[in-house]
Amino acid sequence: MENAPAGASSSLSSSQIGDRQDKAEGRLITVYIMGKAYEVPEEATIMGAIEYAGHQIIRGAGCREGYCGACATIYRLPGDYKIRTGLACMTMVEEGMTLAQIPSVPAEKAIYDIEKLKPNVTAIQQMYPTVFRCVACGTCTKSCPQGLQVMDYVQAAKRGDIAAVMDLSFDCVVCGLCMLRCPAEITQPLMGIMAKRLYGRYLRKESHELAERVKAVEDGVYEAEYAEMMSMNREDLTKRYYARDSE
């Protein structure tokens, strides 16, 4: 370390000390979690900020990578009247953000026997009649953190186009935010799940490759490899996993 020149003051102002701390620790910003103010790192996700503030997430966390939909969150930003939506594990905090997690959105799931349904509009009418209350406002699409065209697949359901519903809702993570915001109180993700099941049962194309693989499993082709992996320790399994061929 160099010594300060003779006659020069080695003291730092409070702002300089603060700047150095900001660089060393990462700048803190103020967010409001469930109505209470907390100082959190500006580069944190909402989930990271909640945990940094000392909260233990019991419900509302799963994959932490934007796949499971467990961490649905609503928030507002300063000077903006709009309620925004996002996944806590993927949405970054912003100065003055006011947020609340929605670990579960109440919704009644239809109970049905897939063998007694047909892939047409009648199944939608019987199991999810609220679909026909849709006013095409687009609120569901705007609230989707996955960027799905939710309103479009609701319209497809009203037409009985099960294949279109399956395709448009395929990446849904069932976070429930569209259900929460829908003025017609439609349960879009649950209807989408039923459409995917109907497609898989009645409309999917046959896969010869899949049939061959299933037969190989049933014939015990992979039993030796399974036994080998079951005998491996965690370190060896990890190496095997990351050395695998992947697309």
Buried (B, 14 or more C-beta within 10 A) or exposed (E): EEEEEEEEEEEEEEEEEEEEEEEEEEBBBEBBBEEEEBEBBBEBBBBBBBBBBEBEBEEBBBEBEBBBBBBBBBBBBEEEEEEBBBBBBBBEBBEBBBBEBBBEBEBEEBEBEEEEBEBBBEBBBEBBEBBBEBEEEEBBBBBBBBEBBBBBBBBBBBEBBBBBBBBBBEEBBBBBBBBBBBEBEBBBBBBBBBBBBBBEEEEEEEEEEEEEEEEEEEEEEEEEEEEEEEEEEEEEEEEEEEEEEEE
